Amino acid sequence: MTAGQLLMTFTIGTAALALWSYVRWPGAAPVTMKGAVLRVGIALVLLQIGAATLEIGIAAVPSLAILVVVGAVIPVLTYAFLASIWFLKVCADQIRGPL
């Protein structure tokens, strides 16, 4: 398995995990556009922190790279996908209007 294939596997896996989380806990989604945008902003900040953690972790101890990926990158990617799902839900609710 190449590095690109492993990256795609992690990405698809975290997207599936985010979708499962959205379906499993529907009450966790923000109701307002402000809440959704706030969560997207938090996700963007966490993505920057996760990328820095990955870079520092791999540079410090290359043999522990998988622990850095599992401990930092996967949760951050999952939250980023979940925040984007929440944002799309709020946008769809805004277009649809009140039920």
Backbone hydrogen bonds in HBPLUS format (Angstrom, degrees):
<---DONOR---> <-ACCEPTOR-->    atom                        ^
c    i                          cat <-CA-CA->   ^        H-A-AA   ^      H-
h    n   atom  resd res      DA  || num        DHA   H-A  angle D-A-AA Bond
n    s   type  num  typ     dist DA aas  dist angle  dist       angle   num
A0006-LEU N   A0002-THR O   3.05 MM   4  6.32 156.3  2.11 148.3 154.9     1
A0007-LEU N   A0003-ALA O   2.93 MM   4  6.14 156.6  1.99 147.8 154.2     2
A0008-MET N   A0004-GLY O   2.99 MM   4  6.22 158.4  2.04 146.0 151.5     3
A0009-THR N   A0005-GLN O   2.95 MM   4  6.13 151.7  2.03 143.9 151.9     4
A0010-PHE N   A0006-LEU O   2.96 MM   4  6.24 161.9  2.00 152.2 156.2     5
A0011-THR N   A0007-LEU O   2.93 MM   4  6.11 157.4  1.98 147.6 154.4     6
A0012-ILE N   A0008-MET O   2.90 MM   4  6.05 168.3  1.91 151.3 154.0     7
A0013-GLY N   A0009-THR O   2.92 MM   4  5.96 155.8  1.98 144.6 152.3     8
A0014-THR N   A0010-PHE O   2.89 MM   4  6.05 156.1  1.95 148.1 153.7     9
A0015-ALA N   A0011-THR O   3.01 MM   4  6.20 152.5  2.09 145.1 152.9    10
A0016-ALA N   A0012-ILE O   2.95 MM   4  6.16 156.7  2.01 146.9 153.0    11
A0017-LEU N   A0013-GLY O   2.93 MM   4  6.14 152.7  2.01 143.2 151.1    12
A0018-ALA N   A0014-THR O   2.91 MM   4  6.09 151.0  1.99 142.6 150.0    13
A0019-LEU N   A0015-ALA O   2.97 MM   4  6.21 157.2  2.03 147.4 153.4    14
A0020-TRP N   A0016-ALA O   2.91 MM   4  6.14 155.9  1.97 146.5 153.3    15
A0021-SER N   A0017-LEU O   2.94 MM   4  6.15 155.0  2.00 143.2 150.1    16
A0022-TYR N   A0018-ALA O   2.93 MM   4  6.17 152.7  2.00 147.1 154.4    17
A0023-VAL N   A0019-LEU O   3.05 MM   4  6.30 157.8  2.10 147.8 153.0    18
A0024-ARG N   A0020-TRP O   2.78 MM   4  5.89 157.3  1.83 151.8 159.1    19
A0025-TRP N   A0021-SER O   2.94 MM   4  5.89 162.6  1.97 148.2 151.4    20
A0028-ALA N   A0025-TRP O   3.22 MM   3  5.75 164.4  2.25 115.1 119.9    21
A0029-ALA N   A0026-PRO O   3.44 MM   3  5.95 166.3  2.46 111.7 115.4    22
A0036-ALA N   A0032-THR O   3.12 MM   4  6.43 155.2  2.18 145.1 152.0    23
A0037-VAL N   A0033-MET O   2.87 MM   4  6.06 164.5  1.90 155.5 159.2    24
A0038-LEU N   A0034-LYS O   2.95 MM   4  6.07 154.2  2.02 144.0 151.6    25
A0039-ARG N   A0035-GLY O   3.06 MM   4  6.29 155.0  2.13 142.7 148.6    26
A0040-VAL N   A0036-ALA O   2.99 MM   4  6.28 150.3  2.08 146.2 154.6    27
A0041-GLY N   A0037-VAL O   2.91 MM   4  6.15 156.3  1.96 148.7 155.1    28
A0042-ILE N   A0038-LEU O   2.92 MM   4  6.23 154.8  1.99 147.3 154.3    29
A0043-ALA N   A0039-ARG O   2.92 MM   4  6.11 153.7  1.99 141.1 148.5    30
A0044-LEU N   A0040-VAL O   2.93 MM   4  6.24 151.4  2.02 147.4 154.8    31
A0045-VAL N   A0041-GLY O   3.07 MM   4  6.36 157.4  2.12 148.8 154.3    32
A0046-LEU N   A0042-ILE O   2.88 MM   4  6.13 160.2  1.92 151.0 157.0    33
A0047-LEU N   A0043-ALA O   2.85 MM   4  6.06 146.1  1.97 145.1 154.2    34
A0048-GLN N   A0044-LEU O   3.21 MM   4  6.50 150.6  2.30 141.5 148.0    35
A0049-ILE N   A0045-VAL O   3.04 MM   4  6.39 158.1  2.08 149.3 155.6    36
A0050-GLY N   A0046-LEU O   2.74 MM   4  5.90 158.2  1.79 149.5 156.1    37
A0051-ALA N   A0047-LEU O   2.95 MM   4  6.10 155.0  2.02 143.4 149.4    38
A0052-ALA N   A0048-GLN O   3.06 MM   4  6.28 159.5  2.10 145.7 151.2    39
A0053-THR N   A0049-ILE O   2.84 MM   4  6.04 155.9  1.90 148.7 156.1    40
A0054-LEU N   A0050-GLY O   2.90 MM   4  6.09 156.4  1.96 145.5 151.6    41
A0055-GLU N   A0051-ALA O   3.00 MM   4  6.22 161.8  2.03 147.7 152.3    42
A0056-ILE N   A0052-ALA O   2.90 MM   4  6.07 168.9  1.91 153.8 156.9    43
A0057-GLY N   A0053-THR O   2.76 MM   4  5.73 160.7  1.79 147.6 154.3    44
A0058-ILE N   A0054-LEU O   2.97 MM   4  5.98 162.3  2.00 147.3 151.6    45
A0059-ALA N   A0055-GLU O   3.07 MM   4  6.12 155.1  2.14 141.0 148.3    46
A0060-ALA N   A0056-ILE O   2.91 MM   4  6.02 151.4  1.99 147.6 155.1    47
A0061-VAL N   A0057-GLY O   3.10 MM   4  6.15 173.9  2.11 150.3 151.2    48
A0064-LEU N   A0061-VAL O   3.06 MM   3  5.67 157.4  2.11 119.4 126.0    49
A0065-ALA N   A0062-PRO O   3.29 MM   3  5.35 152.3  2.37 114.5 112.4    50
A0067-LEU N   A0064-LEU O   3.11 MM   3  5.40 125.3  2.42 103.4 116.8    51
A0068-VAL N   A0064-LEU O   3.23 MM   4  6.63 151.6  2.32 149.7 157.8    52
A0069-VAL N   A0065-ALA O   2.95 MM   4  6.25 157.3  2.00 151.4 157.8    53
A0070-VAL N   A0066-ILE O   2.90 MM   4  6.05 168.3  1.91 149.4 152.5    54
A0071-GLY N   A0067-LEU O   2.78 MM   4  5.69 153.4  1.85 140.9 149.5    55
A0072-ALA N   A0068-VAL O   2.87 MM   4  5.58 147.2  1.98 141.3 147.4    56
A0074-ILE N   A0069-VAL O   2.99 MM   5  6.20 160.7  2.03 176.8 173.8    57
A0076-VAL N   A0072-ALA O   3.33 MM   4  6.32 156.0  2.39 140.6 147.5    58
A0077-LEU N   A0073-VAL O   2.88 MM   4  6.04 166.3  1.90 159.6 163.2    59
A0078-THR N   A0074-ILE O   2.94 MM   4  6.03 159.1  1.98 150.6 156.8    60
A0079-TYR N   A0075-PRO O   2.99 MM   4  6.18 160.5  2.03 145.3 150.1    61
A0080-ALA N   A0076-VAL O   2.95 MM   4  6.18 153.3  2.03 146.4 154.3    62
A0081-PHE N   A0077-LEU O   2.97 MM   4  6.21 162.3  2.00 152.0 155.7    63
A0082-LEU N   A0078-THR O   2.91 MM   4  6.11 158.6  1.95 148.3 155.1    64
A0083-ALA N   A0079-TYR O   2.81 MM   4  5.96 159.2  1.85 150.3 155.4    65
A0084-SER N   A0080-ALA O   3.06 MM   4  6.28 149.3  2.15 141.6 149.8    66
A0085-ILE N   A0081-PHE O   2.98 MM   4  6.27 150.8  2.07 147.2 155.2    67
A0086-TRP N   A0082-LEU O   2.92 MM   4  6.21 162.1  1.95 152.0 156.7    68
A0087-PHE N   A0083-ALA O   2.92 MM   4  6.12 155.5  1.98 143.1 149.9    69
A0088-LEU N   A0084-SER O   2.97 MM   4  6.17 161.7  2.00 147.1 151.5    70
A0089-LYS N   A0085-ILE O   2.92 MM   4  6.16 150.6  2.00 148.5 157.0    71
A0090-VAL N   A0086-TRP O   2.97 MM   4  6.26 160.7  2.01 152.9 157.0    72
A0091-CYS N   A0087-PHE O   2.97 MM   4  6.21 159.0  2.01 150.2 156.4    73
A0092-ALA N   A0088-LEU O   2.92 MM   4  6.10 157.9  1.97 145.0 151.0    74
A0093-ASP N   A0089-LYS O   2.85 MM   4  6.10 153.7  1.92 148.3 156.0    75
A0094-GLN N   A0090-VAL O   2.91 MM   4  6.14 148.3  2.01 145.4 153.9    76
A0095-ILE N   A0091-CYS O   3.05 MM   4  6.35 154.0  2.12 148.0 154.5    77
A0096-ARG N   A0092-ALA O   2.92 MM   4  6.06 164.6  1.94 150.8 155.4    78
A0097-GLY N   A0093-ASP O   2.92 MM   4  5.86 152.3  1.99 141.9 149.1    79
